[in-house]
Amino acid sequence: MSWKEKVLDLMQKKDLSQKDLARLSGITESSISRYLRSEQRPRLDIVVNIAKALNVETTYLLDEADKSISAYNAISTAVARYGAELTPEEKNKLISLILGSMN
C-alpha cells in the first residue's frame, strides 16, 4: 500500500475528513488535498506531522522507496524544523533511530 492509501485508510477508520486531518496536523487543507491526490509528494516533516495526527509511526506511512532516504537526512530535517516541539519521548525515539541506523 502506498503512503497515500495508508493515510486514506486511516482517515476512514478514524472517521476524519481532510479538514480534520489538516487541523490535527497543522498542515493546510489544500496541501493535504494535493498530497492525497498525488500532485505533490510530501516532505518528511509533513509525513511526520500526518503520522502524529493519525497516531501512527512515521515508518508505517513510508513505502519501501521512501525508507531508502538517508536516516540522517530525514532526522536532521525533522529536528531542524520541529526540534523545540519534540517531547522527551520523541527525542529518545530519534536518538534510538540514529543509533540504530549507524550500526
PEUR-V662664 format. One record per residue. N is the residue number from 1. RES is the residue in one letter. OMEGA is omega as a letter, one per 40 degrees, with the letter a starting at -180 (none if undefined). D_LAST is the distance of its C-alpha to the last C-alpha in whole Angstrom. Layout:
BEGIN
n: <N,N>
res: <RES,RES>
omega: <OMEGA,OMEGA>
d_last: <D_LAST,D_LAST>
END
This chain:
BEGIN
n: <1,2,3,4,5,6,7,8,9,10,11,12,13,14,15,16,17,18,19,20,21,22,23,24,25,26,27,28,29,30,31,32,33,34,35,36,37,38,39,40,41,42,43,44,45,46,47,48,49,50,51,52,53,54,55,56,57,58,59,60,61,62,63,64,65,66,67,68,69,70,71,72,73,74,75,76,77,78,79,80,81,82,83,84,85,86,87,88,89,90,91,92,93,94,95,96,97,98,99,100,101,102,103>
res: <M,S,W,K,E,K,V,L,D,L,M,Q,K,K,D,L,S,Q,K,D,L,A,R,L,S,G,I,T,E,S,S,I,S,R,Y,L,R,S,E,Q,R,P,R,L,D,I,V,V,N,I,A,K,A,L,N,V,E,T,T,Y,L,L,D,E,A,D,K,S,I,S,A,Y,N,A,I,S,T,A,V,A,R,Y,G,A,E,L,T,P,E,E,K,N,K,L,I,S,L,I,L,G,S,M,N>
omega: <i,i,a,i,i,i,a,i,i,i,a,a,a,i,i,i,i,i,i,a,i,a,a,a,a,i,a,i,i,i,i,a,i,a,a,i,i,i,a,i,a,i,a,i,i,i,i,i,i,i,i,a,a,i,i,i,i,a,i,a,a,i,a,i,i,a,i,i,i,i,i,a,a,a,a,i,a,a,a,a,a,a,a,a,a,i,i,i,i,i,i,i,i,i,i,i,i,a,i,a,a,a,none>
d_last: <28,28,27,30,32,29,31,34,34,32,35,38,36,37,40,39,40,39,41,39,36,36,38,35,32,34,34,38,39,40,36,35,38,37,33,35,37,34,36,33,29,28,25,22,24,27,25,23,27,28,26,27,30,30,28,25,21,21,18,21,23,21,22,20,21,20,16,16,16,14,12,13,16,17,16,18,21,21,21,23,26,25,24,27,28,24,25,23,22,20,19,17,16,15,13,11,10,9,7,6,6,4,0>
END
